[in-house]
Amino acid sequence: MFSAATEAWDREQMEQVVSARTVSIPTHEISTTDFGLTRTEADSLYGWGVNAAHDFFTAPDQQAYLNS
């Protein structure tokens, strides 16, 4: 019983660490499995990714995490 509880707690802590290092990129109306993108769609995804990465790395809580 104790082992199961500690494993669940460890798993929860790891999920928080992983999410602190994960940049979520919005895909808006483009499906994540759409492999036939137009140039405009690909450019849009790229721009959304750049914006998401910028927001992620400049967020105050992320700066604190990176400096810890």
mmCIF file of the N, C-alpha and C atoms, coordinates in Angstrom:
data_MODEL
# 
_entry.id   MODEL 
# 
loop_
_atom_site.group_PDB 
_atom_site.id 
_atom_site.type_symbol 
_atom_site.label_atom_id 
_atom_site.label_alt_id 
_atom_site.label_comp_id 
_atom_site.label_asym_id 
_atom_site.label_entity_id 
_atom_site.label_seq_id 
_atom_site.pdbx_PDB_ins_code 
_atom_site.Cartn_x 
_atom_site.Cartn_y 
_atom_site.Cartn_z 
_atom_site.occupancy 
_atom_site.B_iso_or_equiv 
_atom_site.pdbx_formal_charge 
_atom_site.auth_seq_id 
_atom_site.auth_comp_id 
_atom_site.auth_asym_id 
_atom_site.auth_atom_id 
_atom_site.pdbx_PDB_model_num 
ATOM 1   N N  . MET A 1 1  ? 0.834  -1.187 0.000   1.00 0.00 ? 1  MET A N  1 
ATOM 2   C CA . MET A 1 1  ? 0.000  0.000  0.000   1.00 0.00 ? 1  MET A CA 1 
ATOM 3   C C  . MET A 1 1  ? 0.879  1.251  0.000   1.00 0.00 ? 1  MET A C  1 
ATOM 4   N N  . PHE A 1 2  ? 1.880  1.271  0.892   1.00 0.00 ? 2  PHE A N  1 
ATOM 5   C CA . PHE A 1 2  ? 2.777  2.421  0.970   1.00 0.00 ? 2  PHE A CA 1 
ATOM 6   C C  . PHE A 1 2  ? 3.514  2.620  -0.349  1.00 0.00 ? 2  PHE A C  1 
ATOM 7   N N  . SER A 1 3  ? 3.956  1.539  -0.956  1.00 0.00 ? 3  SER A N  1 
ATOM 8   C CA . SER A 1 3  ? 4.682  1.608  -2.225  1.00 0.00 ? 3  SER A CA 1 
ATOM 9   C C  . SER A 1 3  ? 3.813  2.211  -3.323  1.00 0.00 ? 3  SER A C  1 
ATOM 10  N N  . ALA A 1 4  ? 2.565  1.799  -3.389  1.00 0.00 ? 4  ALA A N  1 
ATOM 11  C CA . ALA A 1 4  ? 1.652  2.334  -4.406  1.00 0.00 ? 4  ALA A CA 1 
ATOM 12  C C  . ALA A 1 4  ? 1.432  3.823  -4.207  1.00 0.00 ? 4  ALA A C  1 
ATOM 13  N N  . ALA A 1 5  ? 1.300  4.248  -2.967  1.00 0.00 ? 5  ALA A N  1 
ATOM 14  C CA . ALA A 1 5  ? 1.088  5.672  -2.674  1.00 0.00 ? 5  ALA A CA 1 
ATOM 15  C C  . ALA A 1 5  ? 2.308  6.495  -3.045  1.00 0.00 ? 5  ALA A C  1 
ATOM 16  N N  . THR A 1 6  ? 3.493  6.006  -2.717  1.00 0.00 ? 6  THR A N  1 
ATOM 17  C CA . THR A 1 6  ? 4.699  6.767  -3.040  1.00 0.00 ? 6  THR A CA 1 
ATOM 18  C C  . THR A 1 6  ? 4.954  6.791  -4.541  1.00 0.00 ? 6  THR A C  1 
ATOM 19  N N  . GLU A 1 7  ? 4.634  5.703  -5.242  1.00 0.00 ? 7  GLU A N  1 
ATOM 20  C CA . GLU A 1 7  ? 4.782  5.687  -6.695  1.00 0.00 ? 7  GLU A CA 1 
ATOM 21  C C  . GLU A 1 7  ? 3.842  6.695  -7.349  1.00 0.00 ? 7  GLU A C  1 
ATOM 22  N N  . ALA A 1 8  ? 2.618  6.787  -6.865  1.00 0.00 ? 8  ALA A N  1 
ATOM 23  C CA . ALA A 1 8  ? 1.662  7.761  -7.403  1.00 0.00 ? 8  ALA A CA 1 
ATOM 24  C C  . ALA A 1 8  ? 2.152  9.181  -7.153  1.00 0.00 ? 8  ALA A C  1 
ATOM 25  N N  . TRP A 1 9  ? 2.684  9.432  -5.969  1.00 0.00 ? 9  TRP A N  1 
ATOM 26  C CA . TRP A 1 9  ? 3.199  10.763 -5.643  1.00 0.00 ? 9  TRP A CA 1 
ATOM 27  C C  . TRP A 1 9  ? 4.389  11.095 -6.537  1.00 0.00 ? 9  TRP A C  1 
ATOM 28  N N  . ASP A 1 10 ? 5.297  10.141 -6.736  1.00 0.00 ? 10 ASP A N  1 
ATOM 29  C CA . ASP A 1 10 ? 6.455  10.347 -7.608  1.00 0.00 ? 10 ASP A CA 1 
ATOM 30  C C  . ASP A 1 10 ? 6.021  10.654 -9.036  1.00 0.00 ? 10 ASP A C  1 
ATOM 31  N N  . ARG A 1 11 ? 5.020  9.916  -9.512  1.00 0.00 ? 11 ARG A N  1 
ATOM 32  C CA . ARG A 1 11 ? 4.507  10.123 -10.867 1.00 0.00 ? 11 ARG A CA 1 
ATOM 33  C C  . ARG A 1 11 ? 3.937  11.531 -11.016 1.00 0.00 ? 11 ARG A C  1 
ATOM 34  N N  . GLU A 1 12 ? 3.198  11.982 -10.018 1.00 0.00 ? 12 GLU A N  1 
ATOM 35  C CA . GLU A 1 12 ? 2.612  13.330 -10.032 1.00 0.00 ? 12 GLU A CA 1 
ATOM 36  C C  . GLU A 1 12 ? 3.709  14.392 -10.069 1.00 0.00 ? 12 GLU A C  1 
ATOM 37  N N  . GLN A 1 13 ? 4.746  14.203 -9.277  1.00 0.00 ? 13 GLN A N  1 
ATOM 38  C CA . GLN A 1 13 ? 5.848  15.163 -9.250  1.00 0.00 ? 13 GLN A CA 1 
ATOM 39  C C  . GLN A 1 13 ? 6.574  15.207 -10.590 1.00 0.00 ? 13 GLN A C  1 
ATOM 40  N N  . MET A 1 14 ? 6.772  14.061 -11.217 1.00 0.00 ? 14 MET A N  1 
ATOM 41  C CA . MET A 1 14 ? 7.428  14.018 -12.522 1.00 0.00 ? 14 MET A CA 1 
ATOM 42  C C  . MET A 1 14 ? 6.587  14.712 -13.579 1.00 0.00 ? 14 MET A C  1 
ATOM 43  N N  . GLU A 1 15 ? 5.271  14.536 -13.531 1.00 0.00 ? 15 GLU A N  1 
ATOM 44  C CA . GLU A 1 15 ? 4.402  15.193 -14.497 1.00 0.00 ? 15 GLU A CA 1 
ATOM 45  C C  . GLU A 1 15 ? 4.511  16.705 -14.380 1.00 0.00 ? 15 GLU A C  1 
ATOM 46  N N  . GLN A 1 16 ? 4.641  17.214 -13.169 1.00 0.00 ? 16 GLN A N  1 
ATOM 47  C CA . GLN A 1 16 ? 4.792  18.655 -12.975 1.00 0.00 ? 16 GLN A CA 1 
ATOM 48  C C  . GLN A 1 16 ? 6.127  19.140 -13.537 1.00 0.00 ? 16 GLN A C  1 
ATOM 49  N N  . VAL A 1 17 ? 7.188  18.359 -13.350 1.00 0.00 ? 17 VAL A N  1 
ATOM 50  C CA . VAL A 1 17 ? 8.495  18.732 -13.874 1.00 0.00 ? 17 VAL A CA 1 
ATOM 51  C C  . VAL A 1 17 ? 8.469  18.733 -15.395 1.00 0.00 ? 17 VAL A C  1 
ATOM 52  N N  . VAL A 1 18 ? 7.871  17.715 -15.986 1.00 0.00 ? 18 VAL A N  1 
ATOM 53  C CA . VAL A 1 18 ? 7.806  17.631 -17.442 1.00 0.00 ? 18 VAL A CA 1 
ATOM 54  C C  . VAL A 1 18 ? 6.973  18.778 -18.002 1.00 0.00 ? 18 VAL A C  1 
ATOM 55  N N  . SER A 1 19 ? 5.852  19.093 -17.376 1.00 0.00 ? 19 SER A N  1 
ATOM 56  C CA . SER A 1 19 ? 5.018  20.183 -17.883 1.00 0.00 ? 19 SER A CA 1 
ATOM 57  C C  . SER A 1 19 ? 5.723  21.525 -17.757 1.00 0.00 ? 19 SER A C  1 
ATOM 58  N N  . ALA A 1 20 ? 6.628  21.661 -16.803 1.00 0.00 ? 20 ALA A N  1 
ATOM 59  C CA . ALA A 1 20 ? 7.386  22.908 -16.658 1.00 0.00 ? 20 ALA A CA 1 
ATOM 60  C C  . ALA A 1 20 ? 8.372  23.083 -17.802 1.00 0.00 ? 20 ALA A C  1 
ATOM 61  N N  . ARG A 1 21 ? 8.681  21.998 -18.509 1.00 0.00 ? 21 ARG A N  1 
ATOM 62  C CA . ARG A 1 21 ? 9.627  22.057 -19.616 1.00 0.00 ? 21 ARG A CA 1 
ATOM 63  C C  . ARG A 1 21 ? 8.960  21.847 -20.972 1.00 0.00 ? 21 ARG A C  1 
ATOM 64  N N  . THR A 1 22 ? 7.646  21.919 -21.018 1.00 0.00 ? 22 THR A N  1 
ATOM 65  C CA . THR A 1 22 ? 6.914  21.646 -22.251 1.00 0.00 ? 22 THR A CA 1 
ATOM 66  C C  . THR A 1 22 ? 6.280  22.920 -22.787 1.00 0.00 ? 22 THR A C  1 
ATOM 67  N N  . VAL A 1 23 ? 6.600  23.245 -24.036 1.00 0.00 ? 23 VAL A N  1 
ATOM 68  C CA . VAL A 1 23 ? 6.000  24.400 -24.693 1.00 0.00 ? 23 VAL A CA 1 
ATOM 69  C C  . VAL A 1 23 ? 4.760  23.909 -25.437 1.00 0.00 ? 23 VAL A C  1 
ATOM 70  N N  . SER A 1 24 ? 3.607  24.441 -25.080 1.00 0.00 ? 24 SER A N  1 
ATOM 71  C CA . SER A 1 24 ? 2.363  24.090 -25.773 1.00 0.00 ? 24 SER A CA 1 
ATOM 72  C C  . SER A 1 24 ? 2.198  25.037 -26.959 1.00 0.00 ? 24 SER A C  1 
ATOM 73  N N  . ILE A 1 25 ? 2.087  24.466 -28.134 1.00 0.00 ? 25 ILE A N  1 
ATOM 74  C CA . ILE A 1 25 ? 1.942  25.263 -29.355 1.00 0.00 ? 25 ILE A CA 1 
ATOM 75  C C  . ILE A 1 25 ? 0.519  25.086 -29.880 1.00 0.00 ? 25 ILE A C  1 
ATOM 76  N N  . PRO A 1 26 ? -0.230 26.173 -29.946 1.00 0.00 ? 26 PRO A N  1 
ATOM 77  C CA . PRO A 1 26 ? -1.590 26.059 -30.468 1.00 0.00 ? 26 PRO A CA 1 
ATOM 78  C C  . PRO A 1 26 ? -1.567 25.771 -31.969 1.00 0.00 ? 26 PRO A C  1 
ATOM 79  N N  . THR A 1 27 ? -2.425 24.882 -32.393 1.00 0.00 ? 27 THR A N  1 
ATOM 80  C CA . THR A 1 27 ? -2.502 24.566 -33.823 1.00 0.00 ? 27 THR A CA 1 
ATOM 81  C C  . THR A 1 27 ? -3.753 25.148 -34.463 1.00 0.00 ? 27 THR A C  1 
ATOM 82  N N  . HIS A 1 28 ? -4.574 25.793 -33.654 1.00 0.00 ? 28 HIS A N  1 
ATOM 83  C CA . HIS A 1 28 ? -5.815 26.427 -34.114 1.00 0.00 ? 28 HIS A CA 1 
ATOM 84  C C  . HIS A 1 28 ? -6.632 25.461 -34.957 1.00 0.00 ? 28 HIS A C  1 
ATOM 85  N N  . GLU A 1 29 ? -6.981 25.836 -36.166 1.00 0.00 ? 29 GLU A N  1 
ATOM 86  C CA . GLU A 1 29 ? -7.864 24.989 -36.976 1.00 0.00 ? 29 GLU A CA 1 
ATOM 87  C C  . GLU A 1 29 ? -7.117 23.876 -37.710 1.00 0.00 ? 29 GLU A C  1 
ATOM 88  N N  . ILE A 1 30 ? -5.801 23.806 -37.575 1.00 0.00 ? 30 ILE A N  1 
ATOM 89  C CA . ILE A 1 30 ? -5.009 22.796 -38.283 1.00 0.00 ? 30 ILE A CA 1 
ATOM 90  C C  . ILE A 1 30 ? -4.881 21.552 -37.414 1.00 0.00 ? 30 ILE A C  1 
ATOM 91  N N  . SER A 1 31 ? -5.241 20.420 -37.976 1.00 0.00 ? 31 SER A N  1 
ATOM 92  C CA . SER A 1 31 ? -5.150 19.153 -37.257 1.00 0.00 ? 31 SER A CA 1 
ATOM 93  C C  . SER A 1 31 ? -3.683 18.782 -37.037 1.00 0.00 ? 31 SER A C  1 
ATOM 94  N N  . THR A 1 32 ? -3.406 18.182 -35.892 1.00 0.00 ? 32 THR A N  1 
ATOM 95  C CA . THR A 1 32 ? -2.030 17.769 -35.604 1.00 0.00 ? 32 THR A CA 1 
ATOM 96  C C  . THR A 1 32 ? -1.580 16.603 -36.483 1.00 0.00 ? 32 THR A C  1 
ATOM 97  N N  . THR A 1 33 ? -2.518 15.964 -37.177 1.00 0.00 ? 33 THR A N  1 
ATOM 98  C CA . THR A 1 33 ? -2.162 14.865 -38.080 1.00 0.00 ? 33 THR A CA 1 
ATOM 99  C C  . THR A 1 33 ? -2.347 15.244 -39.539 1.00 0.00 ? 33 THR A C  1 
ATOM 100 N N  . ASP A 1 34 ? -2.421 16.525 -39.831 1.00 0.00 ? 34 ASP A N  1 
ATOM 101 C CA . ASP A 1 34 ? -2.554 16.989 -41.213 1.00 0.00 ? 34 ASP A CA 1 
ATOM 102 C C  . ASP A 1 34 ? -1.165 17.109 -41.822 1.00 0.00 ? 34 ASP A C  1 
ATOM 103 N N  . PHE A 1 35 ? -0.811 16.158 -42.670 1.00 0.00 ? 35 PHE A N  1 
ATOM 104 C CA . PHE A 1 35 ? 0.514  16.145 -43.269 1.00 0.00 ? 35 PHE A CA 1 
ATOM 105 C C  . PHE A 1 35 ? 0.522  16.766 -44.672 1.00 0.00 ? 35 PHE A C  1 
ATOM 106 N N  . GLY A 1 36 ? -0.610 17.273 -45.110 1.00 0.00 ? 36 GLY A N  1 
ATOM 107 C CA . GLY A 1 36 ? -0.697 17.903 -46.420 1.00 0.00 ? 36 GLY A CA 1 
ATOM 108 C C  . GLY A 1 36 ? -0.886 19.408 -46.293 1.00 0.00 ? 36 GLY A C  1 
ATOM 109 N N  . LEU A 1 37 ? -0.029 20.038 -45.534 1.00 0.00 ? 37 LEU A N  1 
ATOM 110 C CA . LEU A 1 37 ? -0.184 21.468 -45.268 1.00 0.00 ? 37 LEU A CA 1 
ATOM 111 C C  . LEU A 1 37 ? 0.157  22.315 -46.490 1.00 0.00 ? 37 LEU A C  1 
ATOM 112 N N  . THR A 1 38 ? -0.560 23.400 -46.608 1.00 0.00 ? 38 THR A N  1 
ATOM 113 C CA . THR A 1 38 ? -0.189 24.398 -47.607 1.00 0.00 ? 38 THR A CA 1 
ATOM 114 C C  . THR A 1 38 ? 0.964  25.217 -47.036 1.00 0.00 ? 38 THR A C  1 
ATOM 115 N N  . ARG A 1 39 ? 1.589  25.982 -47.879 1.00 0.00 ? 39 ARG A N  1 
ATOM 116 C CA . ARG A 1 39 ? 2.688  26.835 -47.422 1.00 0.00 ? 39 ARG A CA 1 
ATOM 117 C C  . ARG A 1 39 ? 2.179  27.833 -46.377 1.00 0.00 ? 39 ARG A C  1 
ATOM 118 N N  . THR A 1 40 ? 0.979  28.369 -46.593 1.00 0.00 ? 40 THR A N  1 
ATOM 119 C CA . THR A 1 40 ? 0.394  29.329 -45.660 1.00 0.00 ? 40 THR A CA 1 
ATOM 120 C C  . THR A 1 40 ? 0.146  28.686 -44.300 1.00 0.00 ? 40 THR A C  1 
ATOM 121 N N  . GLU A 1 41 ? -0.378 27.459 -44.288 1.00 0.00 ? 41 GLU A N  1 
ATOM 122 C CA . GLU A 1 41 ? -0.621 26.749 -43.031 1.00 0.00 ? 41 GLU A CA 1 
ATOM 123 C C  . GLU A 1 41 ? 0.690  26.458 -42.303 1.00 0.00 ? 41 GLU A C  1 
ATOM 124 N N  . ALA A 1 42 ? 1.699  26.021 -43.043 1.00 0.00 ? 42 ALA A N  1 
ATOM 125 C CA . ALA A 1 42 ? 3.000  25.742 -42.431 1.00 0.00 ? 42 ALA A CA 1 
ATOM 126 C C  . ALA A 1 42 ? 3.599  27.013 -41.844 1.00 0.00 ? 42 ALA A C  1 
ATOM 127 N N  . ASP A 1 43 ? 3.500  28.113 -42.569 1.00 0.00 ? 43 ASP A N  1 
ATOM 128 C CA . ASP A 1 43 ? 4.014  29.387 -42.060 1.00 0.00 ? 43 ASP A CA 1 
ATOM 129 C C  . ASP A 1 43 ? 3.258  29.825 -40.809 1.00 0.00 ? 43 ASP A C  1 
ATOM 130 N N  . SER A 1 44 ? 1.937  29.596 -40.799 1.00 0.00 ? 44 SER A N  1 
ATOM 131 C CA . SER A 1 44 ? 1.139  29.938 -39.618 1.00 0.00 ? 44 SER A CA 1 
ATOM 132 C C  . SER A 1 44 ? 1.579  29.114 -38.412 1.00 0.00 ? 44 SER A C  1 
ATOM 133 N N  . LEU A 1 45 ? 1.745  27.806 -38.603 1.00 0.00 ? 45 LEU A N  1 
ATOM 134 C CA . LEU A 1 45 ? 2.198  26.948 -37.504 1.00 0.00 ? 45 LEU A CA 1 
ATOM 135 C C  . LEU A 1 45 ? 3.559  27.396 -36.987 1.00 0.00 ? 45 LEU A C  1 
ATOM 136 N N  . TYR A 1 46 ? 4.445  27.744 -37.891 1.00 0.00 ? 46 TYR A N  1 
ATOM 137 C CA . TYR A 1 46 ? 5.767  28.198 -37.491 1.00 0.00 ? 46 TYR A CA 1 
ATOM 138 C C  . TYR A 1 46 ? 5.654  29.459 -36.638 1.00 0.00 ? 46 TYR A C  1 
ATOM 139 N N  . GLY A 1 47 ? 4.867  30.413 -37.100 1.00 0.00 ? 47 GLY A N  1 
ATOM 140 C CA . GLY A 1 47 ? 4.680  31.659 -36.351 1.00 0.00 ? 47 GLY A CA 1 
ATOM 141 C C  . GLY A 1 47 ? 4.062  31.426 -34.989 1.00 0.00 ? 47 GLY A C  1 
ATOM 142 N N  . TRP A 1 48 ? 3.070  30.543 -34.925 1.00 0.00 ? 48 TRP A N  1 
ATOM 143 C CA . TRP A 1 48 ? 2.452  30.227 -33.635 1.00 0.00 ? 48 TRP A CA 1 
ATOM 144 C C  . TRP A 1 48 ? 3.474  29.579 -32.704 1.00 0.00 ? 48 TRP A C  1 
ATOM 145 N N  . GLY A 1 49 ? 4.341  28.740 -33.261 1.00 0.00 ? 49 GLY A N  1 
ATOM 146 C CA . GLY A 1 49 ? 5.378  28.105 -32.459 1.00 0.00 ? 49 GLY A CA 1 
ATOM 147 C C  . GLY A 1 49 ? 6.387  29.108 -31.928 1.00 0.00 ? 49 GLY A C  1 
ATOM 148 N N  . VAL A 1 50 ? 6.787  30.044 -32.775 1.00 0.00 ? 50 VAL A N  1 
ATOM 149 C CA . VAL A 1 50 ? 7.723  31.088 -32.342 1.00 0.00 ? 50 VAL A CA 1 
ATOM 150 C C  . VAL A 1 50 ? 7.104  31.906 -31.207 1.00 0.00 ? 50 VAL A C  1 
ATOM 151 N N  . ASN A 1 51 ? 5.857  32.294 -31.375 1.00 0.00 ? 51 ASN A N  1 
ATOM 152 C CA . ASN A 1 51 ? 5.170  33.078 -30.340 1.00 0.00 ? 51 ASN A CA 1 
ATOM 153 C C  . ASN A 1 51 ? 5.047  32.289 -29.036 1.00 0.00 ? 51 ASN A C  1 
ATOM 154 N N  . ALA A 1 52 ? 4.677  31.008 -29.140 1.00 0.00 ? 52 ALA A N  1 
ATOM 155 C CA . ALA A 1 52 ? 4.522  30.173 -27.949 1.00 0.00 ? 52 ALA A CA 1 
ATOM 156 C C  . ALA A 1 52 ? 5.854  29.997 -27.226 1.00 0.00 ? 52 ALA A C  1 
ATOM 157 N N  . ALA A 1 53 ? 6.927  29.788 -27.985 1.00 0.00 ? 53 ALA A N  1 
ATOM 158 C CA . ALA A 1 53 ? 8.247  29.626 -27.373 1.00 0.00 ? 53 ALA A CA 1 
ATOM 159 C C  . ALA A 1 53 ? 8.682  30.922 -26.691 1.00 0.00 ? 53 ALA A C  1 
ATOM 160 N N  . HIS A 1 54 ? 8.450  32.037 -27.349 1.00 0.00 ? 54 HIS A N  1 
ATOM 161 C CA . HIS A 1 54 ? 8.803  33.332 -26.748 1.00 0.00 ? 54 HIS A CA 1 
ATOM 162 C C  . HIS A 1 54 ? 8.043  33.543 -25.440 1.00 0.00 ? 54 HIS A C  1 
ATOM 163 N N  . ASP A 1 55 ? 6.741  33.312 -25.477 1.00 0.00 ? 55 ASP A N  1 
ATOM 164 C CA . ASP A 1 55 ? 5.921  33.477 -24.272 1.00 0.00 ? 55 ASP A CA 1 
ATOM 165 C C  . ASP A 1 55 ? 6.380  32.533 -23.160 1.00 0.00 ? 55 ASP A C  1 
ATOM 166 N N  . PHE A 1 56 ? 6.712  31.304 -23.534 1.00 0.00 ? 56 PHE A N  1 
ATOM 167 C CA . PHE A 1 56 ? 7.134  30.294 -22.565 1.00 0.00 ? 56 PHE A CA 1 
ATOM 168 C C  . PHE A 1 56 ? 8.436  30.704 -21.872 1.00 0.00 ? 56 PHE A C  1 
ATOM 169 N N  . PHE A 1 57 ? 9.433  31.098 -22.659 1.00 0.00 ? 57 PHE A N  1 
ATOM 170 C CA . PHE A 1 57 ? 10.742 31.377 -22.086 1.00 0.00 ? 57 PHE A CA 1 
ATOM 171 C C  . PHE A 1 57 ? 10.856 32.749 -21.434 1.00 0.00 ? 57 PHE A C  1 
ATOM 172 N N  . THR A 1 58 ? 9.917  33.630 -21.695 1.00 0.00 ? 58 THR A N  1 
ATOM 173 C CA . THR A 1 58 ? 9.968  34.947 -21.057 1.00 0.00 ? 58 THR A CA 1 
ATOM 174 C C  . THR A 1 58 ? 9.009  35.064 -19.878 1.00 0.00 ? 58 THR A C  1 
ATOM 175 N N  . ALA A 1 59 ? 8.221  34.035 -19.619 1.00 0.00 ? 59 ALA A N  1 
ATOM 176 C CA . ALA A 1 59 ? 7.300  34.052 -18.481 1.00 0.00 ? 59 ALA A CA 1 
ATOM 177 C C  . ALA A 1 59 ? 8.100  34.095 -17.183 1.00 0.00 ? 59 ALA A C  1 
ATOM 178 N N  . PRO A 1 60 ? 7.673  34.926 -16.228 1.00 0.00 ? 60 PRO A N  1 
ATOM 179 C CA . PRO A 1 60 ? 8.418  35.043 -14.964 1.00 0.00 ? 60 PRO A CA 1 
ATOM 180 C C  . PRO A 1 60 ? 8.622  33.716 -14.231 1.00 0.00 ? 60 PRO A C  1 
ATOM 181 N N  . ASP A 1 61 ? 7.597  32.861 -14.201 1.00 0.00 ? 61 ASP A N  1 
ATOM 182 C CA . ASP A 1 61 ? 7.752  31.588 -13.498 1.00 0.00 ? 61 ASP A CA 1 
ATOM 183 C C  . ASP A 1 61 ? 8.748  30.675 -14.208 1.00 0.00 ? 61 ASP A C  1 
ATOM 184 N N  . GLN A 1 62 ? 8.823  30.775 -15.539 1.00 0.00 ? 62 GLN A N  1 
ATOM 185 C CA . GLN A 1 62 ? 9.791  29.970 -16.290 1.00 0.00 ? 62 GLN A CA 1 
ATOM 186 C C  . GLN A 1 62 ? 11.204 30.483 -16.037 1.00 0.00 ? 62 GLN A C  1 
ATOM 187 N N  . GLN A 1 63 ? 11.373 31.772 -15.952 1.00 0.00 ? 63 GLN A N  1 
ATOM 188 C CA . GLN A 1 63 ? 12.690 32.345 -15.648 1.00 0.00 ? 63 GLN A CA 1 
ATOM 189 C C  . GLN A 1 63 ? 13.174 31.853 -14.283 1.00 0.00 ? 63 GLN A C  1 
ATOM 190 N N  . ALA A 1 64 ? 12.271 31.819 -13.322 1.00 0.00 ? 64 ALA A N  1 
ATOM 191 C CA . ALA A 1 64 ? 12.623 31.326 -11.983 1.00 0.00 ? 64 ALA A CA 1 
ATOM 192 C C  . ALA A 1 64 ? 13.020 29.855 -12.046 1.00 0.00 ? 64 ALA A C  1 
ATOM 193 N N  . TYR A 1 65 ? 12.285 29.063 -12.835 1.00 0.00 ? 65 TYR A N  1 
ATOM 194 C CA . TYR A 1 65 ? 12.597 27.637 -12.971 1.00 0.00 ? 65 TYR A CA 1 
ATOM 195 C C  . TYR A 1 65 ? 13.972 27.447 -13.615 1.00 0.00 ? 65 TYR A C  1 
ATOM 196 N N  . LEU A 1 66 ? 14.247 28.212 -14.677 1.00 0.00 ? 66 LEU A N  1 
ATOM 197 C CA . LEU A 1 66 ? 15.518 28.067 -15.377 1.00 0.00 ? 66 LEU A CA 1 
ATOM 198 C C  . LEU A 1 66 ? 16.696 28.505 -14.513 1.00 0.00 ? 66 LEU A C  1 
ATOM 199 N N  . ASN A 1 67 ? 16.471 29.431 -13.619 1.00 0.00 ? 67 ASN A N  1 
ATOM 200 C CA . ASN A 1 67 ? 17.544 29.940 -12.768 1.00 0.00 ? 67 ASN A CA 1 
ATOM 201 C C  . ASN A 1 67 ? 17.705 29.167 -11.466 1.00 0.00 ? 67 ASN A C  1 
ATOM 202 N N  . SER A 1 68 ? 16.878 28.138 -11.270 1.00 0.00 ? 68 SER A N  1 
ATOM 203 C CA . SER A 1 68 ? 16.973 27.375 -10.020 1.00 0.00 ? 68 SER A CA 1 
ATOM 204 C C  . SER A 1 68 ? 17.886 26.177 -10.183 1.00 0.00 ? 68 SER A C  1 
# 
